[in-house]
Amino acid sequence: MSAGPVKNVVIAGGGTAGWVCAAALIKQFGALISVTLVESDEIGTVGVGESTIPTARTFHDLLGIYEKPFMQAAQATFKLGISFENWARDGDSYFHPFGTVGRGNWMGDFHHFWLKARDAGATEPFGAYSLEQQAAMQNRFATGGQPALSYAYHLDATRYAKFLRSLAEPAGVRRIEGKIRTVVLDPESGDIDALELESGTRIDGDLFIDCTGFRALLIGQTLGVAFDDWGQWIATDRALAVQTESVGPPVPYTRAIAHGEGWRWRIPLQTRTGNGLVYASDFLSDDEACARLLRDIEGTPLFEPRPIRYATGMRAAPWTRNCIALGLAGGFIEPLESTSIHLIQVAVTRLIQAFPFAGMSEAVTARFNAQAVREWEHVRDFIILHYKLTERDDTPFWRRCRDMPIPDSLAERLALFRDAAQAYQGGEDLFRVDSWVSVMLGQRLEPRAWHQLARLVPPEELSRALGDLRHLIGERVASTPMHEAFLKEFCPALESA
């Protein structure tokens, strides 16, 4: 244990990571701790448009955030999944939906029944049994109703951070404007003692949260914690981001559209659209990437495309001494499956559960770091999956992805599905069985065999059950309002937010 208790928390940096942390700590602990956040208006944030996953709703519940004011402030829309286009082959498309697909039982998941039916001649695709996918494809959405839709959000990251700040400061978070000049270390322990600002102000603390983005000023530059680079598996290392005027109704899903050297995103907000191009600089120049982005966007750009350079990977020990790295300071996994905000929120949740009131503990920090590594590696493997399972050979980039060696942990999952159509979700795994199956099937990984429990169901009965399921989904979708109409009634955007 360290010598003293932890009372004063100092967050270095704002943005989504900083204000998520500040809002959560002050909400849960109140007067037990003091929270100070240091940020500079002169330092911009990366976020332009963000996409989330359903865990964001659970985190908001913990903070007591009401959906309507949050969505109005962040100009948010609803999200039912991700549409992947041109990934396995140029011209292909598939959907990764939230929620469950079909109905299985304890012996085997639904996709075993679906594979058996397909083998017998059924032609309905796997996604026909996903309520979320069918609603998304018809541009329909509503909260409530039965069965309920599983959903997340598209949001403006800058406005989201401002919204969280509007909750955190009145609750007791102290914000200090200024740039950090020096990180002061204790000469004996090596812990961080204080932050000194360019103004000369000194901010002492017991626990420091590094939210300084890719600079990683505390965890990297000061404490020297190693960065584990995963570039051998994920070759993309740059992105361009721009918002455009909306040209049509916002759809309730993200689009991830592969191109010759990476992919591009389209994230619909209420009053504009977030666009971006992710690419590998070894295969595409910055000028070519910018020209490609501007050529393919719809609507008038609202500013010049913003360049983002990154390395995929994470800090070997995100909690080191009395410093915890969150967000980009702790690592980065490209935004293909919208996990960035989730990884911030789950780390803050673990910090709250293991907060070191009595002082730093090697056992606690080791447990925190082990959980973080397992979770990040799981997300990493899921992202690699999209690149590895491609049949594209039209560019050197895609041939490189197709032929590259992959982590053993992913190779084992792929072999399990290829040999026996088995998929699983482990303890620290974020993505469910349905997610793995949707992507693996969408990327054309065909199982050689599957569980034969479906043979216990007579063919006519199986066909009837699948038909009934499609009928129920169709009725539920048909009774659901259009996404745009629901947004205008439930949570119209606040332009001044």
PyMOL commands that set and color helices and strands:
alter all, ss='L'
color gray80, all
select helices_A, chain A and resi 15-32+55-63+67-73+110-119+126-129+131-137+157-171+213-215+217-222+286-296+327-329+335-337+340-353+362-388+396-403+408-420+433-442+452-456+459-478+483-490
alter helices_A, ss='H'
color red, helices_A
select strands_A, chain A and resi 8-12+34-39+50-51+77-79+81-85+93-97+152-155+174-177+180-185+192-197+202-204+207-210+227-229+238-245+254-259+262-268+272-279+306-309+313-315+319-320+323-325+331-332
alter strands_A, ss='S'
color yellow, strands_A
deselect
rebuild
show_as cartoon
